[in-house]
Amino acid sequence: MGKVDWVVLALKSSALPCIPTLVKPLLRKKTRVLAIMNGLIDDDLVELLRTISLEENDVATKEKRDLPCAAVYGGMAFIGANRLRPGFVEHSDEGSLLGGIAAISKPEEDEEEELKALVELWKPTKVKFTEERLVIRGRWIKNCWNLPFNSVSCAMGGTLTIDKIVRDPSLRKLANDIMDETIAIANADLASRGVSSSMLLGDQLVRNTSCKAIRNESSIRKLFNLIPLLIHLLFGRKHKCGLSQTRWDRTKHQRC
């Protein structure tokens, strides 16, 4: 394929270690990398990309280098879709994309120009794109959408679709409790990063989007294998921010 202007990553977060090998042949100094992926992956992705050298015959190392590309962006896809069978996906709701800058190659470069490049990328498409100035905030918004209902599904054996959870009062309450705790973890993490109180996540902001994710059983079963990674991520954030015992603690044994 050769060198490209844009690389769009649409992988599971468990594939992060493979990314340097996958993208190295595509990169040049002016390439921009957009990761439309779930999870708080941006810091890890940037560090992995810094191991890449564009020098001929040079191999990736763990030594920290400059970014081998112009910029790295994070993208969050808000979409309701069911994988009915291999090769067939039913798009039931939404389809918007939230994105922003995770890192740029040189701090002195104009972030506004790099953000403009991301906005311009989606203008010719039918995708509704919204820029997010704080990528970590966008990641947490998406986590507040995904984690409550997916974790309840997995706790129940991975057999419940999200619409059934919403219609069951007790399961919906459990999902709401986990959502409240996810918001608390998110805001504690954002505050620890110096994010102002005006930019913290509000309950209404999250609940306005959380019920739009309708996934089928096959999707839930795929997520079941990733739950230990999600637990490691969230429990690390929770304890780092000094949060106490939560329903996450009490339900994690059901999922592992």
N, C-alpha and C positions, 0 to 999 in steps of 0.2 A: 504493500500500500504506500509506503514512503511516509515522509513527514507531512503533518496536517496542521491546519489552523486551530481546530477544536477537537478535543477528545471528550466524549460524553460517556461516563461510567454509569452503568445501570446494573449493579451487582449486589448480592447479599453482603452484609458487613463481614460475614465469616470469610469472604474472599479477599479481604484487605491485603494479606501478605503476598498475594499473587499479582497485585497491581503493578509494582515496578517492572516486573518481567513483561507483562502484557503491554504496557504503554511505552516503554523505552524506545522501541523502533519508530514510534510515531512522533516523538517529541523533537522540537527545536526551541530555541530561546523565545520565539514569538508565539508558541503554542499556548492555548488556554485550555485548562482541564476543568470540567464540570462533573461533579459526583452527585447524581440523583440516586441517593441511597438512604436507607433508614439507619437510625442510630446516631450516637454522638461520635462520628467517625472523622471529623475534619482535622483535629489535632494529629491523630495517628496517621491520617492520609498524607498530610503535609510532611511529617517526619519521614515517612516511607519514601516519598518522592525526593526528599533531600539526599537519599542514598544513591540516586541515579547520577551517573556521569555521562555526558554526551560526547566525551572524548572517544575517539576511535580505539577499539580493542580494549577499552577500560571496562571493568566489571563493577556491578553494584557492590557497595560496602556499607557497613554500619556507621562509618564515619559521616558526620554531619557536613553537608555541602550546601551551597546556594541552591535555590529552586532551579530545576532544569527547564522551566517553562515560565511564561510571562505571569500567569496568575492561576490560582486554584479557587474554584467556587463550590459552594454547597447548594444542592437543590433538594427541595422537599415536594414530592408529588402528592397532592390531595385528590385521591381518585377512589371511587367505589367500583370494584371489578370482581367478577367471579370467573375462575378458571374452570369451565364446564368439563373439558377434556383436553388432552394434548392438542395444541394448535387452535383451540377455540376459547376466546375470552369474551365474556358478556360485560359490557361497560354500563353500569347501572346508575352512576351518579358522579357529579363533579368532573374533575379533569384539570384543575388549576395547578400551577407550579409556583412555588415560592423559592427565591434564591438570592444569594449574596456572596460577597467575597470572603474566602477563608484565609487567603494569603496572597501576597504579590511578591514578585521576585526582588524588587528593590523598594525599600520603605519610602524613598524620596519620590517614587513615581506617583502619579495622580490617581488616587483610588476612584475618583469620579469617572475618569476615562475608562477604567477597567469595568466599573459597574455599568456604564453606558454600553460597553461592548456586549455584556451579558443581556441587557434589555434588547439591544438591536438584534441579537441572535434569534429571538423568538418573535419579533414583529411580523415576519412574513408567514408565520404559522397560525393555526387555529387555537393554539394553546394560550390560555389566559395566564399571563405571567405577572407576578408581583415581586418587586424587589424588597429584600429584607436587609436592613443595615447591619443587624447583628445576627450572623448565621447561627450562633449557638441558641439564640432565642427562637429562631425558626425551627431548629432541631427539636427543642423542647415542646413547641406547639404540636409538632407531628407526633412526638412520643406520647403526649397527652391524648392524642387521637388513637394511636395504635395500642398502647400498652394495657389500658384497663380492660377492653373487651377481649383482646387476644389472650391475655393472661387468664381471664375467667374461662374462656373456651378451653384452653390447655389444662386448667385445673380440673375441668369436668371431663377430661379424657380426650379432648380435641375433636369432639363429635358435634358440638353446638355451633350453629352459625350465629352471626351477630344479631340478626333480626329476632331470633328466638330469645336471646338474652334480654334484648330491649323490652320484649313483651312479657317477660317473667319478672314480677315485682321483686322477688328476693335476689335473683341474679343481677337485675338492673341496679339494685341497691349496692350489691357487692362491687359492681363495676364503678358505680359512683364513688364509693369509698376509696377504691384504688385510684380513681381519677383525682380525688381531692389530695391524696398523698403524693401522687405524681406531680401535681401542681406545687405542693409544698417543697418537694425535692428540687424541682425546676427552679423555683424562686430562690431557694437557699443557694443553689449552685450559681445562678445568675448574680446574686448579691455578692457572693465570694469572688466573682470576677470583676467587680466594680460597676456592674450595671445599675443605673439609677432606678429608684423605686417606681418612677413613672413608666418604665419599660418592663416591669415585672408582669407575669401572666395573671390576668383576671379570670375569675371563675366563669363569667359569661362568655368571654372570648373563646375559651376552650370548649365549653358545652355547646356552643353554636356550631362547632365543626365535628365534635366527637361522635355523633350518632350517624354520620354519613358513610362510615366504612362498613360495607356489607360484604363479607367474604364467605366463600363456601367451604365445605369440609376439607377439600383437597388443599386449599391454602392454609387452613388452620393446622393441618397435619405437617405441612412443611415448616410452619413456624414453631411447632412443638420441639423440633430438633435444635432450634436456636434459643429456647427459653433459658438454659443455663448461662449463655452469654449475656442475655438481657439482665438476668438476676445479678450476675457479677458486676455489670455496669451500674445498675441502679443502687445496689447495696454499697458499692464503693462510694458513689456520690453521696448517698444518704449519711453514711457514717462519717465521711470527710466533713460534711456540713453540720454534724452534731445533732442530727435528728434522732428521735427516740424510737422505741418499738412501734411498728406499724402493722397494718393488715398484710403488707408485703411479707413481713417476717413470718406471720402466722400461716400464710398460704404457700410459701415457697416449697415446703415439703410435699405439698400436693402435686407440684409440677416437676419435681426432680426425682 
